[in-house]
Amino acid sequence: MNRLTPVPPPGTPPRFPSGWRARLGRDPVPILLREGSKALVARVRRDLIDDEEAPKADEVLAYPEVKAFLRKQDKSGAFPPKPPEKTLGSAKFGRAVATLRALERMADFGLRKSEAPVARAADLLLSSQDKDGGLGDLALGETPEARAKAVAVHFQGWALGVLCRAGYDDDPRIERGFRFLLANRQADGGWAWRGVRTDSAARPSSHLVTGMALRAFAASPSRRSSREARRAAELLATRFLQPDRYPDRKAPSYWEQIGEPRFWTDVLDALDGVTAVGLGKENSGVRTAEAYVRGRQNPDGLWYPGAPGKPEAGVKPAAAAALAKEREPARWLTVRVLIVLRRVN
C-alpha cells in the first residue's frame, strides 16, 4: 500500500514513478503534495495514494480553507448561487444548484452525512422531493425565464450522485429518486430532457443528459453494477467527442471544455462515469477518451480547466500571473483526472 513519504532533501534526483503514473508526461503527485492546500493534500492522501493516516473529517473541518467555505452556508443549509447559476432558471433552482455544487465540494473534502453542514445541505435538497421521487426545486422550463415544466433529469442524476457520495446511498429518499430516473429513461437506455426537449421515450437520448444522470449510478455502491447503469454507460461511450442529438451544448467541442468544479458533461466527467460502473479498456470509447484526457496534461504536470491549449507560464508577467491564478483549480482538476486514469489503468 502506498504511504505518504517525506519530501526528499534538496539535490536528491527524482525517483521516476512506476505503473500507471509512468505513462504520464510528468508525475503530478509530488507537485500536488508540495503546492496544494491542506484540504487538497488530504484528498490526494485519502483518494489517490491510499494513505491510511490521511486526515479525517474532524481535522479537515478545522482547516481555514474549509471553515471559510462553510461560512457561506445559511441556517437553512443553502449556499448562495453565483451569477452563472442565477441565469439557469428560477431563484429556487439557482439556490438548489448552488447547494448541490457546495455539497459536492464537501464530499471532495471528505465530509459525510455525519457532519452537520452536509446533513443540512442534503436535507434542503431532499425537502423538495415529490411523490414520484423527483426533486421539485430542480424543475426547469424551456427557457430560464419560462415557468418550470418538469424536473430536469440531468440535474436529478447529478444531485443523487452527490448525495450518494455524501453517504446517503441507502436512504429511502434516494431510492425514490432513482425510481424517478429509471421511469424517465429513453428506450435506448440513456436519458433526454423529458418534458422539455421531448415527451417521447422513443426519441434518442442526449449525451449531455445521460452523462449527468449516470453520475447517480457511478456514485452509488449499491447500483453502479446494475444492468441499467451498464447499458447507459455503453451508450455514452459510443458518443465521446461526437455532437449531441439535441441543441443544448450540441457542438463536439463542448466535450473538450473540462469543468472544475464539474458541471456539464465533458470528456473527463463521462469517462469517470462509464468507468465507475465497470467499463474498461476493452471498450473502444474508453480507450479514445482515456488517450484524449491523458494528452491534455500540460507540460507543467497539471491539467487545466476549459478548452485545450493552456500554455506554460511565459516570460511576460501578465501571462505568468494569469496562469498562477488558474493553478488552484488546475490542482483540484488534476486530482480528479488522476483518480480516473488510475481506475482505467
C-alpha positions in Angstrom: 0.0 0.0 0.0 1.3 3.4 -0.9 2.2 5.7 2.0 2.9 9.4 2.1 6.7 9.8 2.2 8.8 12.8 3.4 9.9 15.3 0.8 13.4 14.3 -0.3 16.3 16.6 0.6 17.4 19.2 -2.0 19.6 17.8 -4.7 18.2 14.3 -4.5 17.4 13.0 -8.0 13.7 12.4 -8.5 12.5 8.8 -8.5 10.5 8.1 -11.6 7.1 6.5 -10.8 6.1 3.1 -11.9 2.8 1.7 -13.0 0.1 3.9 -14.4 1.8 7.1 -13.3 4.8 6.2 -15.5 2.6 6.6 -18.6 2.2 10.3 -17.9 4.4 13.0 -19.4 5.2 14.2 -15.8 4.2 12.8 -12.5 2.0 15.5 -10.8 1.6 13.8 -7.4 4.7 15.4 -5.9 3.5 18.8 -7.2 0.1 18.3 -5.6 1.6 17.3 -2.3 4.0 20.2 -2.4 1.8 23.0 -3.7 -1.7 22.0 -2.7 -3.8 23.4 0.1 -4.3 21.3 3.2 -7.7 20.2 2.0 -6.4 19.2 -1.4 -3.4 17.3 0.1 -5.8 15.5 2.3 -7.8 14.3 -0.7 -4.7 13.2 -2.5 -3.6 11.1 0.5 -7.2 9.7 1.0 -8.4 9.1 -2.5 -5.2 8.8 -4.6 -2.3 7.3 -2.7 -4.3 5.3 -0.1 -2.7 6.8 2.9 -4.3 5.1 5.9 -3.2 8.1 8.0 -4.9 10.7 5.8 -6.7 13.4 7.8 -10.2 12.5 9.0 -13.2 14.7 8.8 -12.8 16.4 12.2 -9.3 17.5 11.2 -10.4 18.7 7.8 -13.2 20.8 9.4 -10.6 22.8 11.2 -8.7 23.8 8.1 -9.1 27.6 7.4 -10.0 26.9 3.8 -12.8 24.6 4.8 -14.1 26.8 7.6 -14.2 29.8 5.2 -16.1 27.7 2.7 -18.7 26.5 5.2 -19.3 30.1 6.5 -21.2 30.7 3.2 -23.9 28.2 4.3 -27.0 29.7 5.8 -29.2 28.3 8.6 -31.5 26.5 6.1 -28.5 24.6 4.7 -28.4 26.6 1.4 -25.4 28.2 -0.3 -25.7 31.4 -2.2 -25.9 31.0 -6.0 -23.2 32.5 -8.1 -24.0 34.6 -11.2 -23.9 31.6 -13.7 -26.3 29.6 -11.5 -28.7 32.5 -11.3 -29.1 32.6 -15.1 -30.2 28.9 -15.4 -33.8 29.2 -14.0 -35.8 30.4 -11.0 -34.2 31.7 -7.8 -35.3 28.4 -6.2 -33.4 26.4 -8.9 -30.3 28.6 -8.6 -30.2 28.0 -4.8 -30.6 24.3 -5.3 -27.8 24.1 -7.8 -25.5 26.2 -5.7 -26.2 23.9 -2.7 -25.7 20.9 -4.8 -22.3 22.1 -6.0 -21.3 23.0 -2.5 -22.3 19.6 -1.3 -20.1 18.1 -3.9 -17.1 20.1 -2.7 -17.8 19.0 0.8 -17.6 15.4 -0.5 -14.3 16.3 -2.1 -13.2 17.5 1.3 -14.0 14.0 2.7 -17.1 15.2 4.7 -20.1 12.9 5.0 -23.6 13.0 6.3 -22.5 12.7 10.0 -21.1 16.2 9.7 -23.8 18.9 10.3 -23.1 21.1 7.2 -23.5 18.1 4.9 -26.7 17.0 6.6 -28.2 20.5 6.4 -27.4 20.8 2.7 -28.7 17.3 1.9 -31.9 17.9 3.8 -32.5 21.1 1.9 -32.1 19.4 -1.5 -34.3 16.4 -0.4 -37.0 18.6 1.1 -38.5 19.4 -2.3 -38.9 15.8 -3.3 -42.2 15.0 -4.9 -44.2 11.8 -4.5 -42.8 10.4 -7.8 -39.2 10.9 -6.5 -38.3 14.0 -8.5 -36.6 16.9 -6.7 -39.1 19.7 -7.3 -36.6 22.5 -6.8 -34.7 21.1 -9.9 -37.6 21.8 -12.3 -36.9 23.9 -15.4 -38.8 25.2 -18.3 -37.8 25.7 -22.0 -36.0 28.9 -21.2 -34.6 30.2 -17.9 -37.5 32.7 -17.7 -40.3 30.3 -18.6 -42.4 28.6 -15.9 -40.9 25.3 -14.8 -42.4 22.4 -16.7 -40.6 19.3 -15.4 -37.8 18.1 -13.1 -34.6 18.2 -15.2 -33.4 14.6 -15.1 -29.8 15.6 -15.7 -29.8 17.7 -12.5 -31.7 15.0 -10.7 -29.0 12.5 -11.6 -26.3 14.9 -10.5 -28.0 15.5 -7.2 -28.4 11.8 -6.5 -24.8 11.2 -7.3 -23.6 13.9 -4.9 -25.9 12.6 -2.2 -24.5 9.1 -2.6 -21.0 10.4 -2.4 -22.0 12.1 0.9 -23.2 8.8 2.4 -26.9 8.7 1.6 -26.9 5.7 -0.7 -29.2 3.6 1.5 -31.6 6.5 2.3 -35.3 5.7 1.2 -35.5 9.2 -0.4 -32.5 8.3 -2.6 -34.3 5.1 -3.6 -37.4 7.1 -4.7 -35.1 9.4 -6.6 -33.6 6.5 -8.6 -37.1 5.2 -9.4 -37.8 8.6 -10.9 -34.6 8.4 -13.0 -35.5 4.9 -14.2 -39.1 5.9 -15.0 -37.8 8.7 -17.3 -35.3 6.8 -19.4 -35.3 6.7 -23.1 -35.8 3.4 -24.9 -32.1 3.3 -26.0 -31.1 3.2 -22.3 -30.0 6.8 -21.9 -31.8 9.9 -20.9 -33.1 13.1 -22.7 -34.6 16.2 -21.3 -38.1 14.7 -20.9 -40.9 17.2 -20.6 -38.9 20.0 -22.4 -36.9 18.7 -25.3 -39.0 15.6 -25.9 -42.1 13.8 -24.5 -41.4 10.5 -26.2 -39.3 7.7 -24.8 -38.7 6.6 -28.4 -36.5 9.6 -29.2 -32.7 9.2 -28.9 -31.0 10.1 -25.7 -28.8 13.1 -25.2 -25.2 12.5 -24.1 -25.3 15.8 -22.1 -28.3 14.5 -20.1 -27.1 10.8 -20.0 -23.7 11.8 -18.6 -25.2 13.8 -15.8 -27.8 11.1 -15.0 -25.1 8.4 -15.0 -23.3 10.3 -12.1 -26.0 8.9 -9.8 -25.2 5.3 -10.6 -21.5 5.9 -10.7 -21.6 7.2 -7.1 -24.0 4.6 -5.7 -22.2 1.4 -4.4 -25.5 -0.5 -4.5 -26.4 0.5 -8.0 -23.3 1.0 -10.1 -23.2 -2.6 -11.2 -26.8 -2.7 -12.3 -27.9 -3.6 -15.9 -29.4 -0.1 -16.3 -26.1 1.6 -15.4 -24.1 -0.7 -17.7 -26.4 -0.1 -20.6 -26.3 3.7 -20.2 -22.5 3.6 -19.9 -22.1 1.6 -23.0 -24.4 4.0 -24.9 -22.5 7.0 -23.6 -19.1 5.5 -24.6 -20.2 5.5 -28.2 -20.8 9.3 -28.1 -17.3 10.5 -26.9 -16.3 13.6 -28.9 -19.4 13.4 -31.0 -22.2 16.1 -31.5 -25.2 15.7 -29.2 -28.6 14.9 -30.7 -30.2 18.0 -29.1 -29.4 21.7 -29.3 -28.1 22.1 -25.7 -24.3 22.1 -26.0 -24.6 20.3 -29.3 -21.2 21.0 -30.8 -18.5 18.3 -30.3 -16.2 21.0 -28.9 -18.2 21.0 -25.7 -16.7 17.7 -24.8 -13.3 19.4 -24.6 -14.4 22.1 -22.2 -13.5 20.4 -19.0 -15.1 21.9 -16.0 -13.6 22.4 -12.5 -15.6 22.1 -10.4 -17.6 19.9 -12.7 -20.9 20.9 -14.2 -22.0 19.8 -17.6 -21.0 16.5 -19.2 -17.5 16.7 -20.6 -15.0 14.1 -21.7 -13.5 13.7 -18.2 -16.8 13.6 -16.4 -18.2 11.0 -18.9 -15.0 8.9 -18.7 -15.4 9.0 -14.9 -19.0 7.8 -15.1 -18.6 5.0 -17.6 -15.5 3.5 -15.9 -17.0 3.8 -12.4 -19.9 1.5 -13.5 -17.5 -1.1 -14.9 -16.4 -0.2 -18.5 -12.6 -0.6 -19.1 -10.1 -0.5 -21.9 -11.8 -3.4 -23.7 -14.2 -0.6 -24.8 -13.0 1.5 -27.7 -14.8 4.6 -26.4 -13.0 4.3 -23.1 -9.6 4.0 -24.9 -10.4 7.0 -27.1 -11.4 9.2 -24.1 -8.5 8.0 -21.9 -6.0 8.8 -24.6 -7.6 12.2 -25.1 -7.6 13.1 -21.4 -4.0 11.8 -20.9 -3.0 14.0 -23.8 -4.4 17.1 -22.2 -1.7 17.2 -19.5 0.1 20.5 -19.5 4.0 20.5 -19.6 4.0 21.8 -16.0 2.4 18.4 -15.0 -1.2 19.7 -14.3 -4.5 19.6 -16.2 -6.2 22.9 -16.7 -10.0 23.6 -16.8 -11.6 24.8 -20.0 -10.7 24.2 -23.6 -7.4 22.6 -24.7 -4.2 24.7 -25.1 -3.2 26.1 -21.8 0.3 27.4 -22.1 3.1 27.3 -19.6 3.9 30.5 -17.7 6.0 32.6 -20.1 8.3 35.5 -19.5 5.6 38.1 -19.6 4.5 39.0 -16.1 0.8 39.2 -17.1 0.8 35.8 -18.6 2.6 34.3 -15.5 0.1 36.0 -13.2 -2.9 34.7 -15.1 -1.5 31.1 -15.1 -0.7 31.3 -11.4 -4.4 32.2 -10.7 -5.5 29.2 -12.6 -3.2 26.7 -10.8 -5.5 26.2 -7.8 -8.5 24.9 -9.9 -5.9 23.1 -12.0 -4.7 21.3 -8.9 -8.2 20.2 -8.0 -8.9 19.1 -11.5 -5.6 17.2 -11.7 -6.7 15.1 -8.7 -9.9 14.2 -10.4 -8.0 13.3 -13.6 -5.6 11.1 -11.8 -8.4 9.2 -9.9 -10.0 8.4 -13.3 -6.7 7.4 -15.0 -5.7 5.2 -12.1 -9.1 3.4 -12.4 -8.7 3.0 -16.1 -5.2 1.7 -16.0 
